[in-house]
Each structure stands twice: as C-alpha cells, then as structure tokens.
Amino acid sequence: MDLDELAQKIRGRIAKCRELAKYINDPRTTETLLQMANEGERDLAKLETEGAVPTSMIDRVSHTRSGDRIN
C-alpha cells in the first residue's frame, strides 16, 4: 500500500467515525468515535509534517474537533 492509499484509508475512517457519531445515542460511544476521528486527523497531520503525505491530501479531511459534541 502506498502513502496515498494509506492517507485515503485514514480519511475514510475519519469520515465513518464522524458519520456514525451522528447516529449513536450513547454519549460515551459518540465521544469515543469523535476521539478516534481526531486521532486520525492528528495521524494525517503527523504524516504531512514528516513529508510523507502532501498537504493537499490533508486539506480534504473534515476538521470537526472533539469539543463539538453531536449528542
């Protein structure tokens, strides 16, 4: 798997976590999903800082933070 594919998979997981968090009625589960999404964003940012992933790939990530509770 190349780095573009890895970044795309991470972006997909971030989006899925945020999407699921919208529909989960359990606050702890919602918070966990949002935390997972935030960790994915940090992982992408780290890859970008290390020069492994172009900045243009990072810009496609949604930037909702964990403080933005959905439930």
TAVEN-V123406 format. One record per residue. RES is the residue in one letter. PHI is phi as a letter, one per 40 degrees, with the letter a starting at -180 (none if undefined). PSI is psi in radians with two decimals (999 if undefined). D_CENTER is the distance of its C-alpha to the mean C-alpha in Angstrom with 2 decimals. Layout:
BEGIN
RES|PHI|PSI|D_CENTER + RES|PHI|PSI|D_CENTER
END
This chain:
BEGIN
M|none|2.27|19.09 + D|c|3.03|18.73 + L|c|-0.58|15.99 + D|c|-0.74|15.25 + E|c|-0.71|14.81 + L|c|-0.82|12.59 + A|c|-0.69|10.23 + Q|c|-0.72|10.58 + K|c|-0.73|9.92 + I|c|-0.79|6.64 + R|d|-0.74|5.76 + G|c|-0.71|7.71 + R|c|-0.66|6.33 + I|c|-0.85|3.03 + A|c|-0.72|6.18 + K|c|-0.74|8.41 + C|c|-0.80|7.35 + R|c|-0.69|7.72 + E|c|-0.82|10.75 + L|c|-0.66|12.25 + A|c|-0.48|12.06 + K|c|-0.47|14.29 + Y|b|-0.12|16.90 + I|c|2.31|17.19 + N|c|-0.14|20.20 + D|c|2.02|19.86 + P|d|-0.66|18.53 + R|c|-0.70|17.72 + T|c|-0.73|15.66 + T|d|-0.82|13.82 + E|c|-0.69|13.21 + T|c|-0.76|12.10 + L|c|-0.74|9.49 + L|c|-0.63|8.19 + Q|c|-0.74|8.65 + M|c|-0.72|6.80 + A|c|-0.76|3.47 + N|c|-0.68|5.18 + E|c|-0.66|6.40 + G|c|-0.72|4.02 + E|c|-0.71|4.36 + R|c|-0.68|7.76 + D|c|-0.75|8.40 + L|c|-0.74|8.14 + A|c|-0.69|10.23 + K|c|-0.78|12.51 + L|c|-0.68|13.12 + E|c|-0.74|13.95 + T|c|-0.66|16.20 + E|c|-0.08|17.91 + G|g|0.19|18.55 + A|c|-0.47|17.08 + V|b|2.31|14.85 + P|c|2.57|16.33 + T|d|-0.60|15.07 + S|d|-0.50|15.33 + M|c|-0.56|12.46 + I|c|-0.64|10.14 + D|c|-0.33|11.66 + R|c|-0.05|10.43 + V|c|2.39|6.83 + S|c|2.48|7.13 + H|b|0.81|7.86 + T|c|2.28|8.78 + R|c|2.85|9.54 + S|c|-0.41|10.65 + G|c|-0.27|14.14 + D|c|1.46|13.75 + R|c|2.47|15.06 + I|c|-0.67|15.32 + N|c|999|18.30
END
